[in-house]
Amino acid sequence: MTQSLEQAGGRRAEIARKTNETDIKLALGVDGTGTVNIETDVPFLNHMLDLFAKHGQFDLTVEARGDVDIDDHHTVEDIGICLGHTLREALGDKAGIKRYASVFVPMDEALAQVVIDVSNRPHFEYRAEYPSATVGSFSTELVHEFLWKLALEARITLHVIVHYGKNTHHMIEAVFKALGRALDEATSIDPRVKGVPSTKGVL
């Protein structure tokens, strides 16, 4: 169940999603200040979501429990679903947004790029090769899973490119920082834009 809270001040939405595999409550404020409260069973994802929200100036609350005794897959995937869904709901008709953004973020030796079109056409391209298959107990393949489900549910076009790096943690961290900054830019309001930024008249 998703609820839009735009009328309460700023573009906001929240969702409660419970399955046989996960139990998630998530609230997103697009026009925030980077206020974060994240509690999940996946510590590395907690860290990445914190970076994403702080660098995107999003207010983000996540409470998630899942079947991590099997592995982290379902929890990471379902949080991506919930985050994408709340982002789409919070943006509403997308009137006045900039729509596009391209952001490079370095993290020491690593460099990541995130390019976004808030298009209502979900598409995901991912170019990343990590030196290691895990960061601690976190599987690096779950980065793809999270980002793909985010793009799908938010109905955005998302291109993620890790140009280079030697440290897997640094490379993934650069991705999440760039994701936050790119989404912040693409969803920001441009006072020059009348209606939606599309010749179709709708996004």
C-alpha positions in Angstrom: 0.0 0.0 0.0 1.4 3.4 -1.0 0.2 6.7 0.2 1.2 10.1 -1.4 1.8 12.8 1.2 2.3 15.8 -1.1 -0.4 17.8 0.6 1.5 17.5 3.9 4.3 19.6 2.6 6.8 18.7 -0.1 6.7 15.7 -2.4 6.5 12.7 -0.2 5.2 9.1 -0.3 5.3 6.0 1.9 4.7 2.3 1.4 4.2 -0.7 3.6 4.9 -4.0 1.8 4.7 -7.4 3.4 5.3 -10.7 1.7 6.3 -14.2 2.8 9.9 -13.1 2.4 10.1 -9.5 3.6 8.3 -6.9 5.7 9.2 -3.3 4.7 8.0 0.1 5.6 9.6 3.0 3.7 9.0 6.7 3.5 10.6 9.1 1.0 10.7 12.9 1.0 12.0 14.2 -2.3 12.2 17.8 -1.0 14.2 16.9 2.1 17.4 17.7 3.9 19.0 14.3 4.0 17.4 13.1 7.2 17.9 9.4 7.4 16.6 6.6 9.6 17.5 3.2 8.1 17.2 -0.2 9.8 17.5 -3.3 7.7 19.1 -6.7 8.1 21.7 -5.9 5.4 24.4 -3.6 7.0 26.2 -2.7 3.7 22.9 -1.7 2.1 22.1 0.5 5.2 25.4 2.3 4.5 24.7 2.7 0.8 21.1 4.0 1.4 22.5 6.5 3.9 24.9 7.8 1.3 22.2 7.9 -1.4 19.9 10.0 0.8 22.5 12.3 2.2 23.9 13.2 -1.2 20.5 13.5 -2.7 19.1 15.5 0.1 16.2 13.1 0.5 14.5 12.3 3.7 14.4 8.5 3.9 13.1 6.1 6.5 13.4 2.4 6.0 12.4 -0.4 8.3 13.0 -3.8 6.7 13.2 -7.4 7.9 13.7 -10.3 5.5 14.8 -13.9 5.1 18.5 -13.1 5.3 19.0 -16.5 6.7 18.7 -17.6 3.1 20.6 -14.7 1.7 20.2 -10.9 1.2 18.6 -11.1 -2.2 14.9 -10.7 -1.3 15.5 -7.9 1.1 17.7 -5.9 -1.2 15.3 -6.5 -4.2 12.2 -5.5 -2.2 13.7 -2.4 -0.8 14.6 -1.3 -4.4 10.9 -2.0 -5.4 9.6 0.1 -2.5 12.0 3.0 -3.0 11.2 3.1 -6.7 7.5 3.0 -6.0 7.6 5.8 -3.5 9.7 7.9 -5.8 7.1 7.6 -8.6 4.2 8.4 -6.2 6.0 11.3 -4.7 6.7 13.0 -8.0 3.1 12.9 -9.1 2.6 14.3 -12.6 6.2 15.5 -12.6 5.2 19.0 -13.5 8.2 21.5 -13.5 11.0 18.9 -13.0 14.3 19.1 -14.8 13.8 15.5 -15.8 17.4 14.7 -16.9 20.7 14.5 -15.0 24.2 13.2 -15.5 26.5 13.0 -12.5 30.1 11.8 -12.1 31.3 11.0 -8.6 34.8 10.0 -7.6 35.6 7.9 -4.5 39.3 7.8 -4.1 40.6 5.7 -7.1 37.1 4.9 -8.3 34.9 6.9 -10.7 31.1 6.3 -11.3 28.6 8.0 -13.5 24.8 7.9 -13.3 22.6 9.3 -16.0 18.9 9.6 -15.5 15.8 10.4 -17.4 12.6 10.6 -15.3 10.7 9.5 -18.4 7.9 7.2 -17.3 9.7 4.6 -19.5 11.6 2.1 -17.3 15.0 1.1 -18.7 18.2 0.1 -17.1 21.8 -0.1 -18.4 24.6 -1.2 -16.1 28.3 -1.2 -16.9 30.4 -2.3 -13.9 33.0 -4.9 -13.2 34.1 -5.3 -9.6 37.4 -6.8 -8.4 35.6 -8.9 -5.8 32.3 -10.8 -5.7 31.5 -9.6 -2.2 32.0 -6.7 0.2 32.0 -8.3 3.5 29.0 -10.6 3.3 27.2 -8.5 0.7 27.1 -9.9 -2.9 28.0 -7.3 -5.5 25.5 -8.8 -7.9 22.8 -7.4 -5.7 23.7 -3.8 -6.7 22.4 -4.6 -10.1 19.2 -6.2 -8.6 18.5 -3.1 -6.5 19.1 -0.6 -9.2 17.1 -2.5 -11.8 14.1 -2.8 -9.5 14.4 0.9 -8.5 14.4 1.9 -12.2 11.5 -0.4 -13.0 9.2 0.7 -10.2 10.1 4.4 -10.4 9.6 4.2 -14.2 12.8 6.0 -15.0 15.6 5.4 -17.5 18.7 4.7 -15.5 22.3 4.3 -16.9 25.0 3.4 -14.4 28.7 3.2 -15.5 31.6 2.5 -13.2 34.5 3.8 -15.3 37.2 2.3 -13.2 38.3 1.5 -9.7 40.4 -1.0 -7.6 38.4 -1.2 -4.4 34.9 -2.7 -4.7 33.6 -0.8 -1.7 34.7 2.5 -3.2 33.2 1.7 -6.6 29.8 0.8 -5.2 29.9 3.8 -2.9 30.6 6.1 -5.8 27.5 4.6 -7.6 25.1 5.3 -4.7 26.5 8.8 -4.2 26.1 9.6 -7.9 22.6 8.0 -7.9 21.5 10.4 -5.1 23.0 13.5 -6.7 21.6 12.6 -10.1 18.1 11.9 -8.8 18.2 15.2 -6.8 19.0 17.1 -9.9 16.6 15.4 -12.2 13.7 15.7 -9.8 14.4 19.3 -8.8 11.9 22.0 -9.9 13.0 24.4 -12.7 10.8 27.5 -12.5 11.2 28.0 -16.3 9.5 24.7 -17.0 5.7 25.1 -17.6 3.9 21.8 -17.1 6.0 18.7 -17.8 9.3 18.8 -19.8 8.0 16.8 -22.8 6.7 17.7 -26.2 4.2 15.0 -25.6 2.6 17.0 -22.9 2.8 14.1 -20.4 5.4 12.0 -18.7 
